[in-house]
Amino acid sequence: MKPAPFSYADPDSLDEALAVLSAEGEGAKVLAGGQSLLPLLNMRLAAPTTLVDINRVPGLDQIEAGGSGVRVGALVRHAALLRSAEASAVQPLLARATANVAHPAIRNRGTTVGSIAHADPSGEMTAVLALTGGSVTVATPDGTSSVDWADLFLGPLETSVHGPAVVTSAFFPALAPRSGTAFAEVARRKGDYAVCGAGVMVTLDEDRRVASARVAYISVGLVPEVHDLTDAVVGRPVDAADWAAAGVMAQGLVDPDGDLHASADYRRLLVGALTARTLASAAAEAQERSA
Ligand SMILES: Cc1cc2nc3c(=O)[nH]c(=O)nc-3n(C[C@H](O)[C@H](O)[C@H](O)COP(=O)(O)OP(=O)(O)OC[C@H]3O[C@@H](n4cnc5c(N)ncnc54)[C@H](O)[C@@H]3O)c2cc1C
């Protein structure tokens, strides 16, 4: 199918983009990589009156990796983030999760920030933003503000960013000392959206015992879900922690739906298995980083 008619603007500054979004009202949509929006248009699941293409806006394609975390500009492609050794060194979960986003052709064009703004509960980067305690910066005609992940995701494909607004960057805090991460998912075919996915973060105390274990899931709830599993493993040395027990604990905390791709029971089973596996791997990394 072809999209419904729309007008197109490709402003060359952020101010101009915001002015067009303001003038066009609710019918206008930001276009970044187009890897989610254009399929929706082609299937006529969305019919914006105007697309405001931000690809010519300067300054939005930067990755800034520093001591406190990684700031990813709105035009940074998934592939660029995946390749960034600086970003991986500061927050290794970024590359680990991005490697699971779609296929190389889509990663070459799709943006990390677009993925977050799209708020698909199956999107890997929404979970990474949540698990790392990240935030986004939003520009509107009235100024710029920061929106914490917990205030951002309202439901499937729905965020708290409304009206004339451009998400200019996403910020992912750095991995804490003595910590490790892992990401794993199950998809019907490599590159497909996950049937279930888990990103985890484990932190050890100074005696190299588990101090915290947290997990974020994709394709399990309507928004990215973060759960604290520390109680199942706290105080244990890495090789004596019962990661399977943490998986069982997680199964009691989630409430997945069944759909065409997987039943609710199968998703719950995957939650247990992926949680146990990724926690063990993240803990081993935390131990290595503590040495
Ligand atoms: C076959 C296929 C498989 C895929 N598999 C996966 C997968 O496994 N995991 C995954 O996470 N994604 C997957 N995707 C989606 C892909 O990752 C997209 O790149 C991403 O979801 C959206 O980024 P984009 O830059 O393409 O955004 P666009 O398609 O341009 O926009 C998506 C939405 O976000 C809004 N938006 C985008 N950028 C901004 C901004 N800066 N400010 C405000 N609003 C903005 C748009 O208005 C639109 O509503 C897949 C896509 C395809 C076609």
The ligand as an ORCA input file, in Angstrom:
! r2SCAN-3c Opt
* xyz 0 1
  C      11.916     -5.068      9.565
  C      12.165     -4.205     10.777
  C      12.637     -4.804     11.935
  C      12.864     -4.026     13.064
  N      13.319     -4.660     14.187
  C      13.533     -3.924     15.303
  C      13.993     -4.545     16.506
  O      14.253     -5.750     16.579
  N      14.153     -3.742     17.599
  C      13.891     -2.396     17.568
  O      14.050     -1.717     18.595
  N      13.478     -1.789     16.441
  C      13.295     -2.513     15.310
  N      12.877     -1.877     14.173
  C      12.629     -0.408     14.221
  C      13.916      0.386     14.053
  O      14.795      0.152     15.136
  C      13.663      1.893     13.999
  O      14.849      2.458     13.536
  C      13.315      2.602     15.270
  O      12.240      1.977     15.952
  C      12.840      4.039     15.035
  O      13.884      4.858     14.683
  P      13.792      5.783     13.409
  O      14.929      6.742     13.505
  O      13.726      4.946     12.204
  O      12.427      6.602     13.682
  P      11.237      7.009     12.697
  O      10.700      5.808     11.996
  O      11.654      8.152     11.846
  O      10.182      7.544     13.781
  C       9.532      6.648     14.654
  C       8.601      7.451     15.578
  O       9.373      8.226     16.500
  C       9.146      9.620     16.309
  N      10.457     10.261     16.392
  C      11.618      9.802     15.831
  N      12.638     10.593     16.180
  C      12.130     11.561     16.970
  C      12.694     12.675     17.643
  N      14.007     12.920     17.584
  N      11.883     13.479     18.366
  C      10.545     13.224     18.439
  N       9.953     12.179     17.837
  C      10.729     11.363     17.107
  C       8.502      9.764     14.934
  O       7.669     10.910     14.854
  C       7.723      8.471     14.840
  O       6.513      8.592     15.543
  C      12.635     -2.622     13.033
  C      12.202     -2.012     11.858
  C      11.941     -2.797     10.742
  C      11.453     -2.117      9.485
*
